[in-house]
């Protein structure tokens, strides 16, 4: 970590929690980011857009989320509008955000709030946690930002800020309970919603993973990592295990008029509810030609295209071999026939789009 202060002057003071909160809120009042889901100063955002933005922001950047958030509010301006939307429409609008289980749980959550809570989000963290797709961080964020309750948020940005402020050397994820406890000590009773957004902004714009802007940090004088000149070394993380490789087959089935067979994936599991080029199960060992053909959606002369489609998921890597063949459109098949020009009408994952590009270029 570079610093404009000489090492001998980097001395951290043990500021009380009230001073830490006050310093951060004063900084936030002057430096707060202008975000589509953020209310003007002195106002509180309604629970629906707070919840919508927090679901979208899980494992996704602010820059990516902003246009999706605005489009969702344009199409479904109220929670009841979203609750009544078909899953296909929601998945289609979600394309590009990834982690599609979030979209399915989001729709289920909207429906549950409408059916069981009269369309009004509960204010308590415990009640929010019982809703589909809402975990501890999201529950705390909604409680704090929408209802101004003193709930302690702990996302990646906050973990980094607190680990550096208090010099927590225990690696993540084991350090999460300690970091949450330390963060909760600072969470103020007054303006907890603004404080939650302030500490997220601090991590996103000042206390960044690399080259933190310590000279501009409102907590510089209390930061133990800054005093030690060790900010960029924290938080520490356990080494990630190498992701295993799995293998699958995709079947590019064309009928005489050029339409291609698509089918819907089961709602549960990865990419659940999305349309796809029919695909085999994904397994740890490569497929042999005979066993692969038994996974096909129909009988024909299947031909394997050269190369593979590679895709990465959080916990494993996937390689897909694409087989092409012609099927009689009159035979009963599981799926729908679709001309390539109308693929955009369907909710397709990034993996499916890769398979489609590979099949078109190789056919």
N, C-alpha and C positions, 0 to 999 in steps of 0.2 A: 504494500500500500504506500503510495507516494503521499507526501504531506508538505504543506508550505511551512509548517512549524518545525523547529529543530527538536531532536529527540528528547533533549533534557527538559523541554517545556511541555511535552506531552504527558500531562498529569491528569488522571481522571479523578473527579470528585464524586462522592456518594450522594447524588441528589435525591431528595425524597420523591416519592411517587407523584405527589401533587405538583412539584416543580417540573418533573419530566412531562406530565400531561399538559401543563400550562404552556411549556416551551413548544411542544409539538403542535398544539392547537393554534398558537400564535403564528407559527410557521405555516400551518395549513391555511389559515385565513388569508395569508399573503400569497401563497404559492399553489393553492389547490388546482388540480387539473380540471379542465372543462370537459366532462364526459356526458354522453347522451342520457345515461341513466342516473345522473347526479342532479339533485335539486339545487336551485339557486341558494346562495347563502341565507341562513336564517329560516329556510323552509325544509320540510321533511318530505321525502319521496314516498309515494304510495307503495304498499307492499307488493303488488303485482309486478311492476317494472323492476323493483329491487330483486325479487325472486327470479324473474326471467333473466336479468343480467348475471346474477350469481351462478345460475345453472350454466349459462353459455360460457362464462369465464373460466369454468373448471378446465384446466389443462389447455387453455386457449388464450391467445394474446388479446389485449385490448384493441389493437388495430384490426385484427381479424373479426372480432365480435361486433364492433360498432355498426356496420351496415346490416348485419343479420338482426341485431336488436331492433333497429329502426324499421326494418321490413316486417318483423313479427308484430310489432305494435301497429303498423299500418294495416296488416291483414286481420289481426285479432286484437283490437284496441282494449278489450276488457277480458278479464279472466274467464267469464262465461263464454265468450266467443271462442277462446282457445279450447275450452273444455268440450265444446260441441264440434270441434274440427275433426275430420277423418284422419286416422293415423297416416294414411298415404300422403295427405297434404302436408302434415307436419314434418314427416320424414323428407319429403321433397324440398321443403323450405330449409331444412337443416343441412342439406348437402354442402359439404365443405368444412363443416365444424367438427366432424369426426366423433368417435365415441358415441355411437347412435343409441346406446342404452340410455343416455341422458335424455334424448328426445322422447323415447318411449315412456320413461319415468316421468318426464315433465308433463306429458299429456295425462298420464294416470293421476299425477298429483293435482293438476287443475280440476279433473273430474271429481276427485275425492274432496277437495276443498268446496266445490260447488254442492256436492251431494250431502256431505256430512257436516260442513261448517257454514252452510248458507252463503257460500261464495266469499267468505271473509277469512283471511289467514289468521290462525291463532298467534298470539303475541309471545307466548312462553316457549323457550327453547325446547323443553321436554315435549310439548305438543307438536312443535314443528318437526322434531326428529322422527315422529311417527308417520310422517307423510312420505310417499314414495320419492326416492331420489334426493332426499335432503339428509346430509350427514352433519357432523358436529360443526364444521366450519360454516356451511351454508346456513344452518339454523342460527348460529351466533350472528352472522352477518345480517340476516333478515331481522332478528330481534333488535340488534343495535341500530341499523340504518333506517329501517322502516318504523320501528316503535320506540327508538331512543332508550332501549334498555341496556344496562351495563353488562353486556355480554362480551366475552373475550374471544376474538377471532385469532386463528392461527393457520395462515396459509404459508406458502413458500416465502413470500416477501417478509412476513412477520417473523417467521422462524429465523431468517437471516439477520434481521434487525436485532432481535432479542439475543441471539447467540453472540453477536458482536458486542452489543451493549454490556452484557454480563459475562463475557468471555467463557461461554459454555463450550468445553472441548469434547464432551461426549458426542460421538457421531450420531447422525440421523440414520434411521428413524428412532433409535433407542432414546434420543434426547427429547422427543416430543412431549412427554409428560412434564419434564422439568421446564422446558420452554413455555409450556402453557401456564404452569404455575407462576413463573416469573412475569409473563405477560399480564396475567390476571391481577398481579399486585399493582400494576400501573393503570389499568383500565379505570377511568374516572366515573363517578356517579353522574356528574353534569356533562352534557354533550357527548355521551358515549358513541352516538352515531357518527358525529364528526370525527371523533378520535379514531374510530375504526377505519374510516376512509383516509384519515391522515397518516396512520402508520402503514397502510397499504401504499399510499403515495410515496412515503419516505423510502420504502423498500424498492419501489419501482423506478424512482427518479434520482435518488441520492445514494442510498445504501445498496448499490447494485452488486451483482455477483463479482464483476471485475471492475477495477479502477473506480471504487466508490468516491464520490465527491465530498470527502470528509470536511473540507474547508467550508462547505455550505450547510453542513448538517446541524440542526438545532440541538442535537444531543452530543455533539463532539466532546464537550467538557466533561461528560459523565461516562463516555464510552471506554470500557476497559481494553477492548481490542485496539482501538485507536491509540490509546496510551502505550500499548505494547508494540505498536507498529505491525500488527498481525491481522488486520481486518480481512484481507483477501484469503486468509487460510481458514476462515470460518464462514458458515458452519461446516463441520467435517461430516463426511458421509462414508458409510460402509461401501466397499467395492461392490459393484453390481455383478451378479453372476452372468456368465455368457448366456445369451438367449438360445434355446434349442431351435433346430431347423425342422420344420414340418413340410409335408409334400401333399399336393393335391392335383386333380385333373379338372379342367373346365371343358365343356362340350359346346362348341360353336355349331349349332344345328340350324341349317338353312333349309327352307322349302323352296319349291319351284319358283315362286314369285319374288324370292329374295328376302322374305321376312325371316327373322331370327327368333328362336325360342328363348323366352325369358321365364323365370319362375320366381316365386317369393320364398325367401328364407324363413325358417321357423321364427316366431317372435322372440323366443328365448334363445340366448346365446349371442355370440359375436355377430354383428351386422344384422341383428334380428329384425324381421319385418321388411327388409329392403329387397328390391328386385335384383336378380343376378342372372348371368349366363349360368345354366345348370352346372353344378360343381360337385365333385365327389367329397367324401369326408376328408379331413386333413389329418394325416398320420405321420408318425415318426420315421417310417421307412419309405423309400421311393416306390412308386407304383410300377408293377410289371404290366406289359401291354394287355395280356389276357384278363387280369384282375381289374385293370382300369376300364376296359370295355364293358365289364359287367356292371359298372356304375353308370353307364350311359343312359340317357333318357329314351332311347329307342335303338332298334337294330338297323345298322347300315354299315357301310365301309368307312370306318373312322381312320383318319390320318393325323398323326402327331406333327404339329408344326415345329420347326427348329427353334431352339432357345426356350427360355422359361420366363415367366412373369414373377418378379421378386417383389415382396411386400413385407413391411415390418409392423408387427403389433407390439404392444407393450412388453409382453412376456415371451414372445417367440417370433422367429422369422418364418416366412412362408415362401415356397417356390411352387408355382402352378405351371404344369404343362398343358397346352391347349390342343385339343383334338377337334378336327373339323369333319363334317359329314353332312349329307343331305337326307332329310326325312320327308316322308309322305305326309303332307299337312292334313290328310283325311284321317290318319291314324290317331287314336286317342293318346295324348301326351299330357303330362303334368306341367302346366304353365300356359303362357299366352304367346301368340305370334306377334311380332312387332317389327315394322320396317326400321332399319338403322336411323333414318331421318327423324323418327319419333322417339328415339331412346331418351331424349331429354324430358319427355313427359313422365318418366318414371324416376323414382328415388333410387339411385344407383350409388354404391359406395365407391371410394377411390380405387379399391382393388378391382371392382367390376369394370371401371373405366379403363384401367390398365389392361385387363383381359381383352376388352373390346378393341382397344388400339392394336394390341398384338395380333389378334385374330384378323382384323381388317388389313393390316400391313402384310400378313403372311399368307393370306388366302389368294 
